[in-house]
C-alpha cells in the first residue's frame, strides 16, 4: 500500500497484488473507487484470470460493459482477499461472475410484478445493469473491507474495521422536535 499524491493533488492509493502477480492497482482515496488506469488494470487482470469458456458464456448473457463493471469489483476483492486479508483467501473471479449470472437469471424468471426482470424490461435476451444484477454477499463483504483499506491507507483488522466504519460514517442528530420546513 502506497499513498501517492499526483500532480493534481488527488490522493491515490495502490493495492498491490503481492502474493500472485505483483501488479499495482490505483484507487482514488477520496472516491474509494479505482482510477481510470486502475479500472483498466483490474478489468485486464480479470480477463486473464477468467477461463475462456466462462468468458464466452458471460459474453452471451451480458454486455461487455456489464462484464467489465462486475469483473472490476470482483477482481479488486480477489486481490484484497489474497494479498491483504489474514488469512489469505482465494476467490475465483469467473466463478463469482457465474454465481452473479445465476442469481440474475433466477430473479428475471421469477419477477412478475414489474413486468419481468432486466431481460424483459429491455425486451432482449441479455441482462442489463443495474436492473437485477447484484454482487454476491461474499464479494460485497470483502468490497467493504477494500473501501476501508483505501480510505485508511492501511490494512485494518476486524476489530479496527468497526471503529474505522464509525469514524467514516456521518451522524446527524435532528432532535426530537425537528419538523422539515416543507412538511404539511
N, C-alpha and C positions, 0 to 999 in steps of 0.2 A: 504494500500500500504506500503510495507516494502522493503527497499533497502538492500539486503544481499550480502556480498562478500563471495563466497565459498572458499574452501581450494585451488582451482586452480587460484584464483584471478579474476574469472568471476563475473561480476555484475549480480545478479539475482533480479528480481522484482516480488513481489507476487500480484496477482489480487485476492482479497478476495470477495467471494460472500456473502456480509454482510446481504442482505435482504432476502435470501432464504435458502441456505444450510450451510453457514459459512465455506465452503471449500475454500482452498487456491490453486491457480494455479500458478506455477512458469513460468516466462518468462526470457529469456536472454536479457539484456538491450542493448547489442551490436548488436545482430542479429534481434531484435524486433520480435522474434518468441518464442513459448513455448519451454521449455527444454523437454527432453525425459519424465521426470516424469510429467511435466505439460501437455504435449500432451496426455499421457495415462490417466491422471485425467480428462481432457476435454472430451476425447472420452468416458470414462466410465460414466461421468455425462450425456452426450448426450444420451447414450444408456438407461439410467434410465428415462430421460425426454421424449424421443420419444415413442409414443404409439406403442405397439407390431404390430398392424395391418399396420401402416405406415412403420415400420421397415421391415416387411415381403415383402411389395411391393417394397421398395427400394432395398432389397436383390435380388429381381428377375431381376432388370434392371441394377444395379451397382455391381461392385466387392466390396469385404469387404474393400479393400484399399481405393477405391473411397469414400465409405461411411465414413470411419474413417477420411480421409483428410478433406472432406467438413464439417463433423459434428464438427471437432475441431475448424474451423474458425467460424462456426455458433454459437457454444457454447460459445466461447470467446466473441463474440459480444453480445450474450444474457446476459452473466454475467456482462459485462461492462454496458449494457443498463439498467439492473435492479438494479445494485449496485452503479454505479458511476455517470451515467448521471443524470442531473437535468432538468426536472422532469424525474423520472424513467419510463422506457418503458418495456413492456412485449413482448418478442419475443418467439414464439413457434418454436423451432428448427425443429421439424418434418414438420411443415408447410413450413418453409423456404426450406428444402430439397425437399419437394414435388413440390414447385414452381420451384426450380432449375431443377428438373427432367422434368417438363412440358416444360420449355424453351429448354432443351436439346432435347426432343422429337420433338419439333417444328423445331429446326434447322436441325436435322437429316433428317426429312421428306422433308424439303424444299431445302436442299443443293443439287444441281445437278451439279454445275460447277466443283467440285473437286472429283466427284465420290461418293458423299454422305457424310454423317456425320460420327461420330465416329463408329457407328454400322456397316456401310457399309465398312469402312476402315479396321475394324478388322474382317469382314465377320462373324459377330455373332449377337446375339440378345441383348447383354449387351453393355452399354455405357462405354467408357473408358476415363480416364483423360489423358491429358488436352485438347483433340481434340475439344470438343464443350461444355464442362461443364463450366459454369461461375456462380459466386455467384450473387444473386440478388442485385440490386442497394442499397437497404436499408442496407443490411449486409456489402456491400462494403464501404458505407459511414461510418458506425459505426466502421468497421475494421480499417479505417484510424485514427479514434479517439483512438482506442485501442493502435495502434502503437505510437501515440503521447504521450499517457498516460504512456506507458512503457519507452519511450525514456526520457521523462521529469521526470519520477519518481513520478508524482503527477497528480491529476485531473486538467484540464485546461478548461476555459470557451470558448465559441465560439469566442470571441474576441481574446483571447490568442492563439487560435488554429492557426490563420493565422500567427501570429508572430512566433510561435513555428515551424510551417512548413517552414517559411522563414529562420529561424535560422538553421534548419536541412538540408536545400537544399544546393546544390553546384552550384555556378555560375562560368562559365568560359567565360571570355571576350577574344575572339580570335583576336579582332582588325579588322579594315576594310581592311587591306592589307594581311590578312592571306591566305596562299596557302599551302596545305599539300605537303610534300616532295614527295609523291608518285603520285601527280597529273600529268596529261599529258601536 
